[in-house]
């Protein structure tokens, strides 16, 4: 991998900050094209691994990924430069567009221009999702996990931490089931101890759940927040099933006397 100078990296981060349209998906795809494909400052595995960790962390994953990439190349000053240049130019562009829209948004020509921008952003997001999916989802199992996660969060409204926990357990089970004949790299991949995996998942769950602790009322054993969350999830799941399955709706509806 090439190692750029700090000045060259600053110029590239400024360009990324000015061109990063399309939200997190577009920004992640743009950084991948620049950092991995064009500049070759990061390899594919490092970039995808960092993306996975940044997705788990609270906050904007694209900015966290940029900060990590800058830190990886130039330490603390590189992380600060990448994070600031990732945010400040885009904020100035959005401020300029917002001022133009608030001042001239009713003008037909300006309204048509912003309509075209919205259509272009949708295309950028779709292309970015396809690009990231092709590099992250290598096999049939990964595609099935992605599809199951989408259905769980979009249709059944399953809490996001539970989806991540389930996906992590599936990945760990796949690692344990790898054999020398089934994968060419099995000899190079050492199984992860279960205690380390449990500690990692425990730390991750604590990061997500501890901010919710002040919302709890009552004793520790009662945990009313969990009961409330489960009832909310069960009611939303029932509503989703009612909308999506007429057969289930007919069986679940009470029978009234004629």
Number of C-alpha atoms within 10 A of each C-alpha: 9 10 13 14 10 15 10 10 20 17 13 18 26 19 14 22 25 18 16 21 17 20 15 17 21 25 25 23 22 20 22 22 14 16 21 18 13 10 15 16 19 20 14 15 12 12 19 17 12 16 19 14 12 19 15 14 13 10 10 12 21 23 20 22 25 31 23 22 23 23 18 14 19 18 13 14 14 23 21 17 20 29 23 17 24 25 18 14 19 18 14 13 14 12 12 12 13 13 12 12 15 10 11 13 16 11 10 9 11 15 14 13 11 14 11 11 12 13 10 13 15 14 14 19 19 13 15 22 16 13 18 16 14 12 11 17 14 10 9 9 13 15 15 12 17 15 11 14 18 15 13 17 14 11 16 18 17 20 13 12 14 13 17 15 14 13 17 14 14 14 15 16 11 11 15 13 10 16 12 10 9 9 10 11 12 14 11 8 11 10 12 11 10 10 9 10 14 11 11 12 16 11 12 15 15 12 13 13 11 10 9 11 10 8 9 13 11 9 8 8 6 11 13 15 16 11 11 11 12 14 12 14 16 15 14 16 17 16 14 15 16 16 12 12 10 11 10 13 15 11 9 11 9 8 8 5 4 3
